[in-house]
Amino acid sequence: MVAMSPSAFSRFFKQRTGKTLAEFIVDIRLGHAARMLIDTIAPVSEVAYVCGFNTLSNFNRLFRNRKGCSPSEFRERYVKKKVII
């Protein structure tokens, strides 16, 4: 599609973004997961599977490494509070 071998594309992508393709995809999935944790009340395990993570432990580990807290802690921090006037 881009007339590059997989290894050439990987080098090109890393030079342009500073991340490997796998790291980039994980970041996109974690961003989607963070948004779902804030906007929905779906269980963390469901959010993980919907966002493309096959195991909950892998999701928790990657989320903690990139965001600095567990998915549950993240949800508690950013839960939307309804203000009744």
PDB file of N, CA, C and O in Angstrom:
ATOM      1  N   MET A   1       0.819  -1.188   0.000  1.00  0.00           N
ATOM      2  CA  MET A   1       0.000   0.000   0.000  1.00  0.00           C
ATOM      3  C   MET A   1       0.874   1.268   0.000  1.00  0.00           C
ATOM      4  O   MET A   1       0.554   2.241  -0.682  1.00  0.00           O
ATOM      5  N   VAL A   2       1.966   1.252   0.760  1.00  0.00           N
ATOM      6  CA  VAL A   2       2.857   2.411   0.779  1.00  0.00           C
ATOM      7  C   VAL A   2       4.171   2.117   0.064  1.00  0.00           C
ATOM      8  O   VAL A   2       5.110   2.909   0.129  1.00  0.00           O
ATOM      9  N   ALA A   3       4.231   0.996  -0.604  1.00  0.00           N
ATOM     10  CA  ALA A   3       5.406   0.583  -1.373  1.00  0.00           C
ATOM     11  C   ALA A   3       6.662   0.504  -0.512  1.00  0.00           C
ATOM     12  O   ALA A   3       7.746   0.900  -0.941  1.00  0.00           O
ATOM     13  N   MET A   4       6.505  -0.012   0.713  1.00  0.00           N
ATOM     14  CA  MET A   4       7.636  -0.215   1.629  1.00  0.00           C
ATOM     15  C   MET A   4       7.546  -1.617   2.211  1.00  0.00           C
ATOM     16  O   MET A   4       6.460  -2.167   2.397  1.00  0.00           O
ATOM     17  N   SER A   5       8.696  -2.171   2.489  1.00  0.00           N
ATOM     18  CA  SER A   5       8.694  -3.441   3.196  1.00  0.00           C
ATOM     19  C   SER A   5       8.282  -3.173   4.647  1.00  0.00           C
ATOM     20  O   SER A   5       8.377  -2.034   5.103  1.00  0.00           O
ATOM     21  N   PRO A   6       7.830  -4.187   5.375  1.00  0.00           N
ATOM     22  CA  PRO A   6       7.445  -3.977   6.781  1.00  0.00           C
ATOM     23  C   PRO A   6       8.570  -3.372   7.632  1.00  0.00           C
ATOM     24  O   PRO A   6       8.314  -2.508   8.471  1.00  0.00           O
ATOM     25  N   SER A   7       9.790  -3.815   7.424  1.00  0.00           N
ATOM     26  CA  SER A   7      10.897  -3.275   8.217  1.00  0.00           C
ATOM     27  C   SER A   7      11.193  -1.814   7.837  1.00  0.00           C
ATOM     28  O   SER A   7      11.506  -1.001   8.707  1.00  0.00           O
ATOM     29  N   ALA A   8      11.096  -1.487   6.562  1.00  0.00           N
ATOM     30  CA  ALA A   8      11.309  -0.100   6.130  1.00  0.00           C
ATOM     31  C   ALA A   8      10.215   0.803   6.696  1.00  0.00           C
ATOM     32  O   ALA A   8      10.495   1.915   7.143  1.00  0.00           O
ATOM     33  N   PHE A   9       8.978   0.329   6.678  1.00  0.00           N
ATOM     34  CA  PHE A   9       7.885   1.113   7.247  1.00  0.00           C
ATOM     35  C   PHE A   9       8.078   1.322   8.741  1.00  0.00           C
ATOM     36  O   PHE A   9       7.826   2.411   9.256  1.00  0.00           O
ATOM     37  N   SER A  10       8.525   0.281   9.439  1.00  0.00           N
ATOM     38  CA  SER A  10       8.767   0.397  10.883  1.00  0.00           C
ATOM     39  C   SER A  10       9.822   1.458  11.179  1.00  0.00           C
ATOM     40  O   SER A  10       9.642   2.275  12.082  1.00  0.00           O
ATOM     41  N   ARG A  11      10.908   1.450  10.432  1.00  0.00           N
ATOM     42  CA  ARG A  11      11.955   2.463  10.610  1.00  0.00           C
ATOM     43  C   ARG A  11      11.418   3.862  10.318  1.00  0.00           C
ATOM     44  O   ARG A  11      11.659   4.796  11.083  1.00  0.00           O
ATOM     45  N   PHE A  12      10.691   4.005   9.210  1.00  0.00           N
ATOM     46  CA  PHE A  12      10.117   5.288   8.824  1.00  0.00           C
ATOM     47  C   PHE A  12       9.167   5.797   9.912  1.00  0.00           C
ATOM     48  O   PHE A  12       9.219   6.968  10.288  1.00  0.00           O
ATOM     49  N   PHE A  13       8.304   4.918  10.411  1.00  0.00           N
ATOM     50  CA  PHE A  13       7.325   5.299  11.432  1.00  0.00           C
ATOM     51  C   PHE A  13       8.023   5.741  12.714  1.00  0.00           C
ATOM     52  O   PHE A  13       7.646   6.752  13.307  1.00  0.00           O
ATOM     53  N   LYS A  14       9.025   5.000  13.143  1.00  0.00           N
ATOM     54  CA  LYS A  14       9.759   5.335  14.372  1.00  0.00           C
ATOM     55  C   LYS A  14      10.488   6.671  14.228  1.00  0.00           C
ATOM     56  O   LYS A  14      10.521   7.458  15.174  1.00  0.00           O
ATOM     57  N   GLN A  15      11.070   6.934  13.062  1.00  0.00           N
ATOM     58  CA  GLN A  15      11.767   8.204  12.834  1.00  0.00           C
ATOM     59  C   GLN A  15      10.803   9.384  12.893  1.00  0.00           C
ATOM     60  O   GLN A  15      11.158  10.451  13.393  1.00  0.00           O
ATOM     61  N   ARG A  16       9.601   9.200  12.390  1.00  0.00           N
ATOM     62  CA  ARG A  16       8.637  10.304  12.317  1.00  0.00           C
ATOM     63  C   ARG A  16       7.895  10.531  13.627  1.00  0.00           C
ATOM     64  O   ARG A  16       7.580  11.673  13.962  1.00  0.00           O
ATOM     65  N   THR A  17       7.609   9.471  14.372  1.00  0.00           N
ATOM     66  CA  THR A  17       6.775   9.601  15.574  1.00  0.00           C
ATOM     67  C   THR A  17       7.554   9.446  16.874  1.00  0.00           C
ATOM     68  O   THR A  17       7.099   9.899  17.924  1.00  0.00           O
ATOM     69  N   GLY A  18       8.714   8.814  16.815  1.00  0.00           N
ATOM     70  CA  GLY A  18       9.472   8.552  18.033  1.00  0.00           C
ATOM     71  C   GLY A  18       8.983   7.330  18.780  1.00  0.00           C
ATOM     72  O   GLY A  18       9.488   7.012  19.857  1.00  0.00           O
ATOM     73  N   LYS A  19       8.003   6.643  18.217  1.00  0.00           N
ATOM     74  CA  LYS A  19       7.439   5.441  18.831  1.00  0.00           C
ATOM     75  C   LYS A  19       7.398   4.326  17.793  1.00  0.00           C
ATOM     76  O   LYS A  19       7.338   4.574  16.589  1.00  0.00           O
ATOM     77  N   THR A  20       7.431   3.106  18.287  1.00  0.00           N
ATOM     78  CA  THR A  20       7.219   1.986  17.377  1.00  0.00           C
ATOM     79  C   THR A  20       5.733   1.919  17.052  1.00  0.00           C
ATOM     80  O   THR A  20       4.909   2.520  17.741  1.00  0.00           O
ATOM     81  N   LEU A  21       5.400   1.189  16.005  1.00  0.00           N
ATOM     82  CA  LEU A  21       3.998   1.048  15.624  1.00  0.00           C
ATOM     83  C   LEU A  21       3.203   0.400  16.760  1.00  0.00           C
ATOM     84  O   LEU A  21       2.072   0.802  17.034  1.00  0.00           O
ATOM     85  N   ALA A  22       3.790  -0.601  17.419  1.00  0.00           N
ATOM     86  CA  ALA A  22       3.099  -1.277  18.518  1.00  0.00           C
ATOM     87  C   ALA A  22       2.838  -0.317  19.677  1.00  0.00           C
ATOM     88  O   ALA A  22       1.751  -0.334  20.255  1.00  0.00           O
ATOM     89  N   GLU A  23       3.812   0.515  20.024  1.00  0.00           N
ATOM     90  CA  GLU A  23       3.623   1.504  21.099  1.00  0.00           C
ATOM     91  C   GLU A  23       2.533   2.503  20.728  1.00  0.00           C
ATOM     92  O   GLU A  23       1.729   2.894  21.575  1.00  0.00           O
ATOM     93  N   PHE A  24       2.508   2.912  19.471  1.00  0.00           N
ATOM     94  CA  PHE A  24       1.505   3.854  18.995  1.00  0.00           C
ATOM     95  C   PHE A  24       0.102   3.262  19.107  1.00  0.00           C
ATOM     96  O   PHE A  24      -0.826   3.936  19.555  1.00  0.00           O
ATOM     97  N   ILE A  25      -0.048   2.018  18.703  1.00  0.00           N
ATOM     98  CA  ILE A  25      -1.349   1.348  18.767  1.00  0.00           C
ATOM     99  C   ILE A  25      -1.794   1.189  20.216  1.00  0.00           C
ATOM    100  O   ILE A  25      -2.967   1.397  20.525  1.00  0.00           O
ATOM    101  N   VAL A  26      -0.877   0.824  21.109  1.00  0.00           N
ATOM    102  CA  VAL A  26      -1.216   0.703  22.529  1.00  0.00           C
ATOM    103  C   VAL A  26      -1.661   2.043  23.090  1.00  0.00           C
ATOM    104  O   VAL A  26      -2.618   2.102  23.863  1.00  0.00           O
ATOM    105  N   ASP A  27      -0.981   3.119  22.712  1.00  0.00           N
ATOM    106  CA  ASP A  27      -1.372   4.456  23.173  1.00  0.00           C
ATOM    107  C   ASP A  27      -2.780   4.818  22.706  1.00  0.00           C
ATOM    108  O   ASP A  27      -3.559   5.387  23.470  1.00  0.00           O
ATOM    109  N   ILE A  28      -3.104   4.496  21.476  1.00  0.00           N
ATOM    110  CA  ILE A  28      -4.448   4.772  20.962  1.00  0.00           C
ATOM    111  C   ILE A  28      -5.481   3.958  21.736  1.00  0.00           C
ATOM    112  O   ILE A  28      -6.522   4.487  22.126  1.00  0.00           O
ATOM    113  N   ARG A  29      -5.201   2.685  21.959  1.00  0.00           N
ATOM    114  CA  ARG A  29      -6.138   1.835  22.703  1.00  0.00           C
ATOM    115  C   ARG A  29      -6.312   2.326  24.138  1.00  0.00           C
ATOM    116  O   ARG A  29      -7.427   2.332  24.660  1.00  0.00           O
ATOM    117  N   LEU A  30      -5.216   2.738  24.779  1.00  0.00           N
ATOM    118  CA  LEU A  30      -5.310   3.231  26.151  1.00  0.00           C
ATOM    119  C   LEU A  30      -6.063   4.558  26.219  1.00  0.00           C
ATOM    120  O   LEU A  30      -6.782   4.814  27.185  1.00  0.00           O
ATOM    121  N   GLY A  31      -5.904   5.393  25.212  1.00  0.00           N
ATOM    122  CA  GLY A  31      -6.674   6.633  25.156  1.00  0.00           C
ATOM    123  C   GLY A  31      -8.163   6.366  25.040  1.00  0.00           C
ATOM    124  O   GLY A  31      -8.978   7.015  25.695  1.00  0.00           O
ATOM    125  N   HIS A  32      -8.504   5.411  24.206  1.00  0.00           N
ATOM    126  CA  HIS A  32      -9.901   5.015  24.053  1.00  0.00           C
ATOM    127  C   HIS A  32     -10.428   4.424  25.360  1.00  0.00           C
ATOM    128  O   HIS A  32     -11.559   4.699  25.761  1.00  0.00           O
ATOM    129  N   ALA A  33      -9.608   3.616  26.016  1.00  0.00           N
ATOM    130  CA  ALA A  33     -10.007   3.009  27.286  1.00  0.00           C
ATOM    131  C   ALA A  33     -10.216   4.077  28.357  1.00  0.00           C
ATOM    132  O   ALA A  33     -11.176   4.007  29.124  1.00  0.00           O
ATOM    133  N   ALA A  34      -9.325   5.059  28.412  1.00  0.00           N
ATOM    134  CA  ALA A  34      -9.463   6.139  29.394  1.00  0.00           C
ATOM    135  C   ALA A  34     -10.766   6.889  29.167  1.00  0.00           C
ATOM    136  O   ALA A  34     -11.475   7.204  30.123  1.00  0.00           O
ATOM    137  N   ARG A  35     -11.085   7.176  27.916  1.00  0.00           N
ATOM    138  CA  ARG A  35     -12.337   7.871  27.610  1.00  0.00           C
ATOM    139  C   ARG A  35     -13.534   7.034  28.027  1.00  0.00           C
ATOM    140  O   ARG A  35     -14.501   7.568  28.571  1.00  0.00           O
ATOM    141  N   MET A  36     -13.486   5.725  27.780  1.00  0.00           N
ATOM    142  CA  MET A  36     -14.586   4.845  28.169  1.00  0.00           C
ATOM    143  C   MET A  36     -14.724   4.757  29.689  1.00  0.00           C
ATOM    144  O   MET A  36     -15.837   4.698  30.211  1.00  0.00           O
ATOM    145  N   LEU A  37     -13.602   4.747  30.392  1.00  0.00           N
ATOM    146  CA  LEU A  37     -13.657   4.689  31.851  1.00  0.00           C
ATOM    147  C   LEU A  37     -14.336   5.927  32.424  1.00  0.00           C
ATOM    148  O   LEU A  37     -15.049   5.846  33.425  1.00  0.00           O
ATOM    149  N   ILE A  38     -14.113   7.059  31.792  1.00  0.00           N
ATOM    150  CA  ILE A  38     -14.717   8.307  32.270  1.00  0.00           C
ATOM    151  C   ILE A  38     -16.191   8.389  31.880  1.00  0.00           C
ATOM    152  O   ILE A  38     -17.024   8.793  32.692  1.00  0.00           O
ATOM    153  N   ASP A  39     -16.515   8.013  30.658  1.00  0.00           N
ATOM    154  CA  ASP A  39     -17.854   8.233  30.117  1.00  0.00           C
ATOM    155  C   ASP A  39     -18.858   7.123  30.398  1.00  0.00           C
ATOM    156  O   ASP A  39     -20.063   7.354  30.293  1.00  0.00           O
ATOM    157  N   THR A  40     -18.401   5.930  30.751  1.00  0.00           N
ATOM    158  CA  THR A  40     -19.332   4.821  30.950  1.00  0.00           C
ATOM    159  C   THR A  40     -19.191   4.250  32.354  1.00  0.00           C
ATOM    160  O   THR A  40     -18.284   4.603  33.107  1.00  0.00           O
ATOM    161  N   ILE A  41     -20.116   3.361  32.679  1.00  0.00           N
ATOM    162  CA  ILE A  41     -20.027   2.640  33.948  1.00  0.00           C
ATOM    163  C   ILE A  41     -19.716   1.164  33.699  1.00  0.00           C
ATOM    164  O   ILE A  41     -19.896   0.326  34.583  1.00  0.00           O
ATOM    165  N   ALA A  42     -19.256   0.861  32.507  1.00  0.00           N
ATOM    166  CA  ALA A  42     -18.898  -0.514  32.140  1.00  0.00           C
ATOM    167  C   ALA A  42     -17.762  -1.001  33.038  1.00  0.00           C
ATOM    168  O   ALA A  42     -16.885  -0.219  33.403  1.00  0.00           O
ATOM    169  N   PRO A  43     -17.771  -2.280  33.394  1.00  0.00           N
ATOM    170  CA  PRO A  43     -16.666  -2.822  34.194  1.00  0.00           C
ATOM    171  C   PRO A  43     -15.323  -2.673  33.489  1.00  0.00           C
ATOM    172  O   PRO A  43     -15.258  -2.641  32.260  1.00  0.00           O
ATOM    173  N   VAL A  44     -14.269  -2.586  34.263  1.00  0.00           N
ATOM    174  CA  VAL A  44     -12.919  -2.405  33.713  1.00  0.00           C
ATOM    175  C   VAL A  44     -12.583  -3.541  32.746  1.00  0.00           C
ATOM    176  O   VAL A  44     -11.970  -3.310  31.704  1.00  0.00           O
ATOM    177  N   SER A  45     -12.980  -4.751  33.087  1.00  0.00           N
ATOM    178  CA  SER A  45     -12.676  -5.885  32.203  1.00  0.00           C
ATOM    179  C   SER A  45     -13.346  -5.729  30.848  1.00  0.00           C
ATOM    180  O   SER A  45     -12.745  -6.056  29.825  1.00  0.00           O
ATOM    181  N   GLU A  46     -14.569  -5.240  30.821  1.00  0.00           N
ATOM    182  CA  GLU A  46     -15.267  -5.032  29.551  1.00  0.00           C
ATOM    183  C   GLU A  46     -14.590  -3.929  28.736  1.00  0.00           C
ATOM    184  O   GLU A  46     -14.444  -4.051  27.520  1.00  0.00           O
ATOM    185  N   VAL A  47     -14.183  -2.865  29.404  1.00  0.00           N
ATOM    186  CA  VAL A  47     -13.476  -1.774  28.724  1.00  0.00           C
ATOM    187  C   VAL A  47     -12.197  -2.310  28.090  1.00  0.00           C
ATOM    188  O   VAL A  47     -11.877  -1.981  26.948  1.00  0.00           O
ATOM    189  N   ALA A  48     -11.470  -3.135  28.835  1.00  0.00           N
ATOM    190  CA  ALA A  48     -10.222  -3.704  28.318  1.00  0.00           C
ATOM    191  C   ALA A  48     -10.467  -4.518  27.057  1.00  0.00           C
ATOM    192  O   ALA A  48      -9.748  -4.364  26.069  1.00  0.00           O
ATOM    193  N   TYR A  49     -11.470  -5.377  27.080  1.00  0.00           N
ATOM    194  CA  TYR A  49     -11.728  -6.247  25.931  1.00  0.00           C
ATOM    195  C   TYR A  49     -12.258  -5.455  24.740  1.00  0.00           C
ATOM    196  O   TYR A  49     -11.902  -5.752  23.599  1.00  0.00           O
ATOM    197  N   VAL A  50     -13.105  -4.452  24.983  1.00  0.00           N
ATOM    198  CA  VAL A  50     -13.648  -3.632  23.901  1.00  0.00           C
ATOM    199  C   VAL A  50     -12.530  -2.847  23.212  1.00  0.00           C
ATOM    200  O   VAL A  50     -12.584  -2.607  22.005  1.00  0.00           O
ATOM    201  N   CYS A  51     -11.523  -2.452  23.984  1.00  0.00           N
ATOM    202  CA  CYS A  51     -10.428  -1.648  23.441  1.00  0.00           C
ATOM    203  C   CYS A  51      -9.323  -2.482  22.815  1.00  0.00           C
ATOM    204  O   CYS A  51      -8.317  -1.933  22.367  1.00  0.00           O
ATOM    205  N   GLY A  52      -9.490  -3.789  22.777  1.00  0.00           N
ATOM    206  CA  GLY A  52      -8.555  -4.630  22.051  1.00  0.00           C
ATOM    207  C   GLY A  52      -7.505  -5.341  22.876  1.00  0.00           C
ATOM    208  O   GLY A  52      -6.571  -5.915  22.315  1.00  0.00           O
ATOM    209  N   PHE A  53      -7.633  -5.318  24.202  1.00  0.00           N
ATOM    210  CA  PHE A  53      -6.684  -6.037  25.053  1.00  0.00           C
ATOM    211  C   PHE A  53      -7.247  -7.423  25.333  1.00  0.00           C
ATOM    212  O   PHE A  53      -8.410  -7.561  25.710  1.00  0.00           O
ATOM    213  N   ASN A  54      -6.426  -8.445  25.149  1.00  0.00           N
ATOM    214  CA  ASN A  54      -6.896  -9.818  25.301  1.00  0.00           C
ATOM    215  C   ASN A  54      -6.922 -10.292  26.747  1.00  0.00           C
ATOM    216  O   ASN A  54      -7.716 -11.162  27.103  1.00  0.00           O
ATOM    217  N   THR A  55      -6.059  -9.725  27.578  1.00  0.00           N
ATOM    218  CA  THR A  55      -6.037 -10.141  28.986  1.00  0.00           C
ATOM    219  C   THR A  55      -6.137  -8.913  29.879  1.00  0.00           C
ATOM    220  O   THR A  55      -5.566  -7.860  29.592  1.00  0.00           O
ATOM    221  N   LEU A  56      -6.871  -9.076  30.957  1.00  0.00           N
ATOM    222  CA  LEU A  56      -7.067  -7.978  31.891  1.00  0.00           C
ATOM    223  C   LEU A  56      -5.756  -7.603  32.581  1.00  0.00           C
ATOM    224  O   LEU A  56      -5.500  -6.425  32.828  1.00  0.00           O
ATOM    225  N   SER A  57      -4.934  -8.591  32.890  1.00  0.00           N
ATOM    226  CA  SER A  57      -3.672  -8.287  33.569  1.00  0.00           C
ATOM    227  C   SER A  57      -2.742  -7.462  32.677  1.00  0.00           C
ATOM    228  O   SER A  57      -2.065  -6.556  33.162  1.00  0.00           O
ATOM    229  N   ASN A  58      -2.706  -7.766  31.394  1.00  0.00           N
ATOM    230  CA  ASN A  58      -1.894  -6.984  30.455  1.00  0.00           C
ATOM    231  C   ASN A  58      -2.425  -5.552  30.375  1.00  0.00           C
ATOM    232  O   ASN A  58      -1.646  -4.600  30.394  1.00  0.00           O
ATOM    233  N   PHE A  59      -3.735  -5.401  30.286  1.00  0.00           N
ATOM    234  CA  PHE A  59      -4.345  -4.076  30.248  1.00  0.00           C
ATOM    235  C   PHE A  59      -3.991  -3.282  31.512  1.00  0.00           C
ATOM    236  O   PHE A  59      -3.572  -2.127  31.425  1.00  0.00           O
ATOM    237  N   ASN A  60      -4.158  -3.900  32.679  1.00  0.00           N
ATOM    238  CA  ASN A  60      -3.855  -3.212  33.943  1.00  0.00           C
ATOM    239  C   ASN A  60      -2.393  -2.787  34.016  1.00  0.00           C
ATOM    240  O   ASN A  60      -2.090  -1.672  34.442  1.00  0.00           O
ATOM    241  N   ARG A  61      -1.495  -3.663  33.606  1.00  0.00           N
ATOM    242  CA  ARG A  61      -0.060  -3.364  33.648  1.00  0.00           C
ATOM    243  C   ARG A  61       0.292  -2.209  32.718  1.00  0.00           C
ATOM    244  O   ARG A  61       0.986  -1.277  33.125  1.00  0.00           O
ATOM    245  N   LEU A  62      -0.175  -2.262  31.483  1.00  0.00           N
ATOM    246  CA  LEU A  62       0.104  -1.193  30.524  1.00  0.00           C
ATOM    247  C   LEU A  62      -0.538   0.122  30.950  1.00  0.00           C
ATOM    248  O   LEU A  62       0.073   1.181  30.814  1.00  0.00           O
ATOM    249  N   PHE A  63      -1.763   0.063  31.464  1.00  0.00           N
ATOM    250  CA  PHE A  63      -2.458   1.275  31.901  1.00  0.00           C
ATOM    251  C   PHE A  63      -1.695   1.925  33.047  1.00  0.00           C
ATOM    252  O   PHE A  63      -1.489   3.139  33.050  1.00  0.00           O
ATOM    253  N   ARG A  64      -1.273   1.118  34.024  1.00  0.00           N
ATOM    254  CA  ARG A  64      -0.534   1.659  35.175  1.00  0.00           C
ATOM    255  C   ARG A  64       0.803   2.266  34.731  1.00  0.00           C
ATOM    256  O   ARG A  64       1.194   3.324  35.224  1.00  0.00           O
ATOM    257  N   ASN A  65       1.499   1.608  33.812  1.00  0.00           N
ATOM    258  CA  ASN A  65       2.785   2.119  33.333  1.00  0.00           C
ATOM    259  C   ASN A  65       2.641   3.443  32.589  1.00  0.00           C
ATOM    260  O   ASN A  65       3.471   4.337  32.752  1.00  0.00           O
ATOM    261  N   ARG A  66       1.604   3.576  31.780  1.00  0.00           N
ATOM    262  CA  ARG A  66       1.447   4.775  30.955  1.00  0.00           C
ATOM    263  C   ARG A  66       0.711   5.904  31.671  1.00  0.00           C
ATOM    264  O   ARG A  66       1.027   7.076  31.462  1.00  0.00           O
ATOM    265  N   LYS A  67      -0.261   5.569  32.510  1.00  0.00           N
ATOM    266  CA  LYS A  67      -1.086   6.605  33.146  1.00  0.00           C
ATOM    267  C   LYS A  67      -0.704   6.874  34.601  1.00  0.00           C
ATOM    268  O   LYS A  67      -1.111   7.890  35.164  1.00  0.00           O
ATOM    269  N   GLY A  68       0.069   5.983  35.216  1.00  0.00           N
ATOM    270  CA  GLY A  68       0.517   6.208  36.589  1.00  0.00           C
ATOM    271  C   GLY A  68      -0.455   5.768  37.663  1.00  0.00           C
ATOM    272  O   GLY A  68      -0.213   6.005  38.846  1.00  0.00           O
ATOM    273  N   CYS A  69      -1.544   5.136  37.278  1.00  0.00           N
ATOM    274  CA  CYS A  69      -2.509   4.620  38.254  1.00  0.00           C
ATOM    275  C   CYS A  69      -3.277   3.471  37.621  1.00  0.00           C
ATOM    276  O   CYS A  69      -3.215   3.271  36.408  1.00  0.00           O
ATOM    277  N   SER A  70      -3.991   2.727  38.430  1.00  0.00           N
ATOM    278  CA  SER A  70      -4.785   1.628  37.893  1.00  0.00           C
ATOM    279  C   SER A  70      -6.025   2.186  37.198  1.00  0.00           C
ATOM    280  O   SER A  70      -6.396   3.336  37.435  1.00  0.00           O
ATOM    281  N   PRO A  71      -6.671   1.391  36.345  1.00  0.00           N
ATOM    282  CA  PRO A  71      -7.887   1.863  35.686  1.00  0.00           C
ATOM    283  C   PRO A  71      -8.983   2.257  36.686  1.00  0.00           C
ATOM    284  O   PRO A  71      -9.700   3.233  36.467  1.00  0.00           O
ATOM    285  N   SER A  72      -9.108   1.509  37.766  1.00  0.00           N
ATOM    286  CA  SER A  72     -10.121   1.838  38.776  1.00  0.00           C
ATOM    287  C   SER A  72      -9.819   3.169  39.454  1.00  0.00           C
ATOM    288  O   SER A  72     -10.718   3.982  39.665  1.00  0.00           O
ATOM    289  N   GLU A  73      -8.556   3.389  39.792  1.00  0.00           N
ATOM    290  CA  GLU A  73      -8.161   4.663  40.399  1.00  0.00           C
ATOM    291  C   GLU A  73      -8.395   5.813  39.426  1.00  0.00           C
ATOM    292  O   GLU A  73      -8.852   6.886  39.819  1.00  0.00           O
ATOM    293  N   PHE A  74      -8.078   5.580  38.154  1.00  0.00           N
ATOM    294  CA  PHE A  74      -8.292   6.596  37.125  1.00  0.00           C
ATOM    295  C   PHE A  74      -9.764   6.977  37.059  1.00  0.00           C
ATOM    296  O   PHE A  74     -10.105   8.158  37.004  1.00  0.00           O
ATOM    297  N   ARG A  75     -10.625   5.982  37.065  1.00  0.00           N
ATOM    298  CA  ARG A  75     -12.070   6.235  36.995  1.00  0.00           C
ATOM    299  C   ARG A  75     -12.534   7.030  38.206  1.00  0.00           C
ATOM    300  O   ARG A  75     -13.335   7.956  38.072  1.00  0.00           O
ATOM    301  N   GLU A  76     -12.038   6.677  39.383  1.00  0.00           N
ATOM    302  CA  GLU A  76     -12.430   7.396  40.602  1.00  0.00           C
ATOM    303  C   GLU A  76     -11.992   8.855  40.551  1.00  0.00           C
ATOM    304  O   GLU A  76     -12.722   9.733  41.013  1.00  0.00           O
ATOM    305  N   ARG A  77     -10.834   9.122  40.008  1.00  0.00           N
ATOM    306  CA  ARG A  77     -10.322  10.496  39.917  1.00  0.00           C
ATOM    307  C   ARG A  77     -11.139  11.365  38.972  1.00  0.00           C
ATOM    308  O   ARG A  77     -11.366  12.546  39.236  1.00  0.00           O
ATOM    309  N   TYR A  78     -11.576  10.768  37.869  1.00  0.00           N
ATOM    310  CA  TYR A  78     -12.202  11.560  36.813  1.00  0.00           C
ATOM    311  C   TYR A  78     -13.700  11.308  36.669  1.00  0.00           C
ATOM    312  O   TYR A  78     -14.290  11.635  35.639  1.00  0.00           O
ATOM    313  N   VAL A  79     -14.298  10.741  37.672  1.00  0.00           N
ATOM    314  CA  VAL A  79     -15.735  10.472  37.581  1.00  0.00           C
ATOM    315  C   VAL A  79     -16.469  11.809  37.433  1.00  0.00           C
ATOM    316  O   VAL A  79     -16.164  12.790  38.112  1.00  0.00           O
ATOM    317  N   LYS A  80     -17.423  11.809  36.543  1.00  0.00           N
ATOM    318  CA  LYS A  80     -18.187  13.035  36.313  1.00  0.00           C
ATOM    319  C   LYS A  80     -19.193  13.195  37.443  1.00  0.00           C
ATOM    320  O   LYS A  80     -19.961  12.284  37.751  1.00  0.00           O
ATOM    321  N   LYS A  81     -19.170  14.362  38.045  1.00  0.00           N
ATOM    322  CA  LYS A  81     -20.100  14.660  39.119  1.00  0.00           C
ATOM    323  C   LYS A  81     -21.214  15.522  38.567  1.00  0.00           C
ATOM    324  O   LYS A  81     -20.965  16.527  37.902  1.00  0.00           O
ATOM    325  N   LYS A  82     -22.425  15.131  38.843  1.00  0.00           N
ATOM    326  CA  LYS A  82     -23.570  15.894  38.376  1.00  0.00           C
ATOM    327  C   LYS A  82     -23.884  16.983  39.386  1.00  0.00           C
ATOM    328  O   LYS A  82     -23.980  16.732  40.587  1.00  0.00           O
ATOM    329  N   VAL A  83     -24.038  18.167  38.890  1.00  0.00           N
ATOM    330  CA  VAL A  83     -24.363  19.301  39.738  1.00  0.00           C
ATOM    331  C   VAL A  83     -25.818  19.649  39.527  1.00  0.00           C
ATOM    332  O   VAL A  83     -26.248  19.939  38.410  1.00  0.00           O
ATOM    333  N   ILE A  84     -26.564  19.617  40.604  1.00  0.00           N
ATOM    334  CA  ILE A  84     -27.984  19.959  40.533  1.00  0.00           C
ATOM    335  C   ILE A  84     -28.165  21.374  41.035  1.00  0.00           C
ATOM    336  O   ILE A  84     -27.759  21.712  42.147  1.00  0.00           O
ATOM    337  N   ILE A  85     -28.780  22.198  40.204  1.00  0.00           N
ATOM    338  CA  ILE A  85     -28.962  23.603  40.574  1.00  0.00           C
ATOM    339  C   ILE A  85     -30.390  23.838  40.987  1.00  0.00           C
ATOM    340  O   ILE A  85     -30.754  24.961  41.337  1.00  0.00           O
TER     341      ILE A  85
END
